[in-house]
Amino acid sequence: MDQSVVFFFLHNGLVVTLIVTGIVLSRKNRLDQFKYNYWLNAVYCILIYSIVEGLRYDRGIDYMHHKNLIEYANNLEAYWVNSDKIEPLFQIINKTTKLLGLPYYLVFFLYSLILIIAIFSFLRSHRNVILYALPLAFFATIVQSENLIRQFLAFAFILFSIKPFLKNSWTSFGILFFMAISIHTSSLFYLPLFFICKYRERPFINLYVILILYGISWLWKAEYTLRYLDLITMIAPTKYTDYIAIEDIWTRMKFDGTVFYLVRVFCFNLGILILGYRLLEKYKDKKFPFFYNLFVFGSITQHLGLQSELIYRVSLLFYMFWFMVLSYIAYDSLTQKNKNIWIKVVSVFLLINSLYDCISKTFRFEDINLFVWNT
């Protein structure tokens, strides 16, 4: 069978599995209690995700680099002279799997397994919106987790850490957060924003300020960012200054998005910003403001990231939480049967747009639709 056809069915079959699992886990009985055991019904989806994503081959810009990091785990200097830049926990994981004699593709399987378990563990505290949140979490992370492998392995531990953080379980949070930064140092950016978003429900004051900042971000030019390059170099750790020095890659990234794409992104973010703001008080007990404010910061910096790889990497950390904000928007407008027809229409548009982005991924060139059995 043609590899593109196999990829199409496996990828979209996974999407269907996530949707069905979300439906099952959201079902309630007459006493308004959830009907089915959470982990027992999640395990099938976890396995399918880990197989489809973990057994991919050469999909994502960093795949071959990480394949080599795994295969040269016990002698990294032979592959990469900058091996000292790899965080310790990530090296420990790779060295351990190498000592156990595991082939590289089982290590990728492990990376995927950790991420999907983290997503399910995180969403267990938000089971009321899991019907929407489970597939949306996949849509939000799928492309970037394939490209930025180590960063999204760290993101898994960030997801694990959020529940203890919001419940003031500082020991558990400290351990999990330390594990995240020991895999990818960029996780440190979460720390100040986590505290701001936890203790300030409206750090951006009101919706008008949010929309003004969002509008400005779309008018910002890469040249403005370059003026602050020296400052960034001064505050960045020494081991990362060589990234900044490669300006053509990190600070002058050329983005060739179509007008259609840019309009969709602008409207998508705008819709979530406006509809999400309405729910800050209503779902305060679900810690919704925490996720909304993380997304606001991410959406403001996201467009800047289309011109600068440095900003793009940082904005992704926060922008990913659009899936949580949209989940509550959809839950409130569709499941709770909001009577405002325009809110329903916009909510459906936002859901269709996110589904479109995911499904369009299946129409790819053949050489990046590979699985390990194609090699």
Beta strands, then each sheet from edge to edge (+ up, - down):
end
